[in-house]
Amino acid sequence: MINEEIKQDSLSRLKRIEGQIRGIMKMVENEKYCIDIINQITAAEKALQGVSKIIMKRHVESCVATAISLGKGKDAIDELVDTIYKVGKV
């Protein structure tokens, strides 16, 4: 479960990313220089990764820790590892 501070921080970051995406769409519509578009896409991807890291950290601190304390750690850890592999493309 996400606490209120992390929730608000994540939403704020996502709103900025939403603005970045709108800006990228306008760049494509206006046929801006391809490298400039790619650079903006890369920046948006990095920003999304930042939000993902914040939420992942909170998940480990709360959900995974709780599951371990309840004796259900193996499933939570397996799920976490699968997610890390997806995020990290390992």
NUKOLVO-947864 format. One record per residue (C-alpha): x, y, z. Coordinates in steps of 0.2 Angstrom, whole numbers, plus 5000, padded with zeros to 4 digits. Layout:
BEGIN
XYZ
...
//
This chain:
BEGIN
500050005000
500750174995
500750305009
500050485005
501750565003
502350444991
500650444982
500750634980
502550634974
502150494961
500650584955
501550754954
502950664944
501650574933
500850744929
502450814923
502750664912
501050684905
501550854900
503150794893
502150664882
501050804876
502550904871
503250754862
501650734852
501650914847
503450894842
502950744831
501450844824
502550994820
503950874812
505350934824
507050874822
507050684825
508550684837
507650814848
506050704848
507150554853
507950654867
506250704874
505650524873
507250464882
506950604896
505150544898
505750364899
506950404913
505650504922
504450354922
505850244928
506050364943
504250344948
504450154946
505950154958
504950254971
503450134970
504649984970
505550044985
503950074995
503249894989
504849814996
504649915013
502849875015
502049735005
503649625004
504149655022
502349615028
502249455018
503949395025
503349435043
501749335039
502749185033
502249215014
503949285009
504349164996
502849214985
503149404987
505049384984
504649284968
503449414962
504749554966
506149464957
505049434942
504549614942
506449674943
506849564928
505449644918
505949824923
507849784921
507649674906
508849554914
//
